[in-house]
Every structure is written in C-alpha cells, then in structure tokens.
Amino acid sequence: MYLIYASEEAALERADEEGKVNNFAYWTDGMGTRWLTKPVPTADGVWALDVSEYELDESEVSATVDTYTPLEVEED
C-alpha cells in the first residue's frame, strides 16, 4: 500500500512524521533510524512511499494505491 507524492520532500515529511510517532533513534538520540520506509522515485516522476505499516488517517487511507511503476535505472 503506497501513498504518492509530487515531490521527494513531501514524501520525506510524511516519513518523518511516522518516524517521530515510532520514537526512532534519529528523533530521540539525533542519530540512527529515521524512517520506517523511504520514498522511491516512480516512472511517472512522482514519489511512492510504502505505508503498509503506517498509522493512516481516513484521507490517507482513501488516497492509497496498491502499486506504482518504479523508475527504471540503467545498469552499466
């Protein structure tokens, strides 16, 4: 289950919120784990955040998608 964001910054803001709620070390000790999941770029030029284990409000639940098309990275 994913939420889609127009920018990496917006997706990271949501990931930060969840990290704070979970009292990850980054938020309590200033170092260590910051996010439960990190956003990834999509083929559509937006960012997908895996929120399968996040606490979501009603508007977020209604905005989730099951899949996204990942950005293909060329390997040398």
NORNORBEL-V733853 format. One record per backbone hydrogen bond with DSSP energy under -1.0 kcal/mol. NH is the residue of the N-H (numbers start at 1). CO is the residue of the C=O. If there is no record, write none. Layout:
nh:NH co:CO
nh:NH co:CO
This chain:
nh:2 co:65
nh:3 co:49
nh:5 co:47
nh:11 co:7
nh:12 co:8
nh:13 co:9
nh:14 co:10
nh:15 co:11
nh:16 co:12
nh:17 co:13
nh:18 co:14
nh:19 co:15
nh:20 co:16
nh:21 co:17
nh:22 co:18
nh:23 co:20
nh:24 co:19
nh:26 co:33
nh:27 co:24
nh:28 co:24
nh:29 co:25
nh:40 co:48
nh:42 co:46
nh:43 co:69
nh:45 co:42
nh:47 co:5
nh:48 co:40
nh:49 co:3
nh:51 co:1
nh:54 co:51
nh:61 co:57
nh:62 co:58
nh:64 co:61
nh:65 co:2
nh:71 co:41
